[in-house]
Each structure stands twice: as C-alpha cells, then as structure tokens.
Amino acid sequence: MINYPSLGDLMEKATTQEACLAEEYMLIKRVRQVSLLWAIRPYCEELSDQVSGCA
C-alpha cells in the first residue's frame, strides 16, 4: 500500500517553502540595495563636498 502525504502535510510543506522563498527574495533585494548604495557612494561623497563648498 502506498502511503500518500495528507493534505495538511502538503499545505505545511508548501507554506514553509513559500516562507523560505519570500525570505530569500527579501534578502536578495536587500543585498542589491546595499550594492547599489556602495556603487553610488563616490558620487554622493563628491556631491557632498561640492555642496559643503557652497556654504
């Protein structure tokens, strides 16, 4: 006899996978934001120097 998983087990597994995917997506999104900030940092520092020179 084949032992099939219950609907509850399948739902729990799907929910767990969904939560993991959502967490992974948010982590990737955050890493991209930080990478972008590091990429534009020199330009921001240059602008900051220019603005402080105007004061």
GROMACS elastic network, one bead per residue, 0.5 to 0.9 nm:
[ bonds ]
;  ai    aj funct       b0    kb
    5     8     6  0.81112   500
    5     9     6  0.60998   500
    5    10     6  0.66463   500
    6     9     6  0.51750   500
    6    10     6  0.63695   500
    6    11     6  0.86606   500
    7    10     6  0.50552   500
    7    11     6  0.60659   500
    7    12     6  0.85336   500
    8    11     6  0.50846   500
    8    12     6  0.60896   500
    8    13     6  0.85699   500
    9    12     6  0.51464   500
    9    13     6  0.61700   500
    9    14     6  0.85911   500
   10    13     6  0.51434   500
   10    14     6  0.61128   500
   10    15     6  0.85616   500
   11    14     6  0.50696   500
   11    15     6  0.60486   500
   11    16     6  0.85277   500
   12    15     6  0.51115   500
   12    16     6  0.61265   500
   12    17     6  0.86045   500
   13    16     6  0.51127   500
   13    17     6  0.61578   500
   13    18     6  0.85004   500
   14    17     6  0.51225   500
   14    18     6  0.60100   500
   14    19     6  0.85520   500
   15    19     6  0.60975   500
   15    20     6  0.85740   500
   16    19     6  0.51030   500
   16    20     6  0.61843   500
   16    21     6  0.86139   500
   17    20     6  0.50424   500
   17    21     6  0.61130   500
   17    22     6  0.85512   500
   18    21     6  0.51214   500
   18    22     6  0.61263   500
   18    23     6  0.85616   500
   19    22     6  0.50896   500
   19    23     6  0.60978   500
   19    24     6  0.85221   500
   20    23     6  0.50840   500
   20    24     6  0.60478   500
   20    25     6  0.85034   500
   21    24     6  0.50164   500
   21    25     6  0.60262   500
   21    26     6  0.85950   500
   22    25     6  0.50461   500
   22    26     6  0.62211   500
   22    27     6  0.86081   500
   23    26     6  0.51763   500
   23    27     6  0.61860   500
   23    28     6  0.86713   500
   24    27     6  0.50537   500
   24    28     6  0.61686   500
   24    29     6  0.85265   500
   25    28     6  0.51543   500
   25    29     6  0.60840   500
   25    30     6  0.86022   500
   26    30     6  0.61167   500
   26    31     6  0.86184   500
   27    30     6  0.51058   500
   27    31     6  0.62054   500
   27    32     6  0.86462   500
   28    31     6  0.50944   500
   28    32     6  0.62119   500
   28    33     6  0.86796   500
   29    32     6  0.51740   500
   29    33     6  0.63213   500
   29    34     6  0.88052   500
   30    33     6  0.50344   500
   30    34     6  0.62534   500
   30    35     6  0.85366   500
   31    34     6  0.51494   500
   31    35     6  0.60394   500
   31    36     6  0.85361   500
   32    36     6  0.60746   500
   32    37     6  0.85852   500
   33    36     6  0.51147   500
   33    37     6  0.62383   500
   33    38     6  0.87200   500
   34    37     6  0.50355   500
   34    38     6  0.62498   500
   34    39     6  0.85725   500
   35    38     6  0.51375   500
   35    39     6  0.61392   500
   35    40     6  0.87936   500
   36    40     6  0.62729   500
   36    41     6  0.84543   500
   37    40     6  0.53210   500
   37    41     6  0.58838   500
   38    41     6  0.51169   500
   38    42     6  0.79917   500
   39    42     6  0.73562   500
   39    43     6  0.85255   500
   40    43     6  0.54281   500
   40    44     6  0.63752   500
   40    45     6  0.88566   500
   41    44     6  0.50489   500
   41    45     6  0.61845   500
   41    46     6  0.85909   500
   42    45     6  0.51299   500
   42    46     6  0.61648   500
   42    47     6  0.86474   500
   43    46     6  0.50425   500
   43    47     6  0.61699   500
   43    48     6  0.85057   500
   44    47     6  0.50878   500
   44    48     6  0.60245   500
   44    49     6  0.86019   500
   45    49     6  0.61885   500
   45    50     6  0.86424   500
   46    49     6  0.51619   500
   46    50     6  0.62979   500
   46    51     6  0.87100   500
   47    50     6  0.50202   500
   47    51     6  0.61034   500
   47    52     6  0.85378   500
   48    51     6  0.51594   500
   48    52     6  0.60911   500
   48    53     6  0.85174   500
   49    52     6  0.52230   500
   49    53     6  0.61708   500
   49    54     6  0.88639   500
   50    53     6  0.51474   500
   50    54     6  0.66185   500
   51    54     6  0.52016   500
   51    55     6  0.69380   500
   52    55     6  0.54775   500
